[in-house]
Amino acid sequence: MKPLLHGVRVLDLSRALAGPLCTSLLADFGADIIKVESISGGDSSRQWPPFDGSDSLYFASVNRSKRSVALDMRTDEGRELLRRMASDVDVVVENFRPGVLAAMGLDQESLRRDNPGVIVMSVSGFGPTGPDQFAPGLDQVAQGMSGLMSVTGSGDNTPMRVGIPIIDTVSGIYAALGITAALVARSRDGEGHHVQTSLIESALSIMTFQAQDYLSTGRVSEANGNTHPTITPYGCFDTADYPIIIATGSDKHWEALCSVLGDPDLAARPEYATGKSRLEHRDRLTKELLELLTQKTAADWVSAMREAGIPCGPVHSVDQAFADPQVQALNMVQNVPTPDGKEMPLIRGPFWVDSETLPIRNAPPMTLGQDTDAVLAEFGVSGDQLESLHRSGVI
């Protein structure tokens, strides 16, 4: 079968993480991603650590299965090439500050005139309106402004940044969702759409029940470290050797946990009988659980709890995560050939379609502009024109 997005061509003008992650997800489903970068350095993330030799692994992590075109967007010729490509693609993805795309001659009116069915996805820091709409925004700025950092960490370690660029990541996923929704709508009515999201909107949206608690009751959530803010026992617990995660999401799980721990009467005690009462007596309950949990190893408890149907698992470092038998069974890592004859290990897209995982079609374009001539030829640029553009430094 053809990939789900086979035949969809995307002009990717984004850089850093949110936009490139969005287009890498579209590439997983078979879209043809043409990544256009500035000829003077390219995507800023090419300069960001960590590195493998001279290759940025930050860049590699979110640019799989793409082709790279490098041109000088400050020149009239470069902008004309951009307009030529934009007139013959299905989707344009950009994460410039509001107004930059229009300054390049790619405003909505121009795009729609040349390509009525084009879908434009814009990812900004703060959205298309408001006092901060023109301010630059990055992941941790949105983490801080959204309240996310205020509920992360514990004690003196609050506020705390989430350990990955979570807002960039979520914004990229939301952007991919918006694009696929617009593609469905276009298949129905033939119209293109301009879809927008921002880091701050994405950050607020993932605050879910803690945001809703404030909106409905006025309560302001606090950081709870490695424990769930409203359910207990649900969090990270020490054992005789390594910590594990235990997630008792129901009274049934709680009763089963007490049985596995060898103290079934614990479940019947009035102060622990309901989820509400367990939360009220969390500190005392945690102390009693740790007295039992530290009598056996993490592996012993995980095995026994899973057999009893209790959600639980080990707390891994990154190397342990990739060594986990379940992760290995999922074949999340694919070794993809690179132009220099080597292989690059990459994490595949997290999807299965009709019982099959989605392949990574090619390695990230680690050489800036490595596909420029081939891609521009597809858009009707002749060999003589390519030579002239190279001589003038436009490509």
Buried (B, 14 or more C-beta within 10 A) or exposed (E): EEBBBEEBBBBBBBBBBBBBBBBBBBBBBBBBBBBBBBBEEBBBBBEBEEEEEEBBBBBBBBBBBBBBBBBBBEBEBBBEBBBBBBBBBBBBBBBBBBEBBBEBBBBBEBBBEBBEBBBBBBBBBBBEEEEBBEEEBBBBBBBBBBBBBBBBBEEEEBBBBBEEBBBBBBBBBBBBBBBBEBBEBBEEEEEBBBBBBBBBBBBBBBBEEBBEBBEEEEEEBEBBBEBBBBBBBBBEBEBEEBBBBBBBEEEEBBBBBBBBBEBEEBBEBEEBEEBEBBBBBBEEBBEBBEEBBEEBBBBEBBEBBEEBEBBBBBBEEEEEEBEEEEBEEEEBEBEBEBEEEEEBEBEBBEEEBEEEBBBBBBBBBBBBBBBBBEBBEBBEBEEEBBEBBEEEEBB
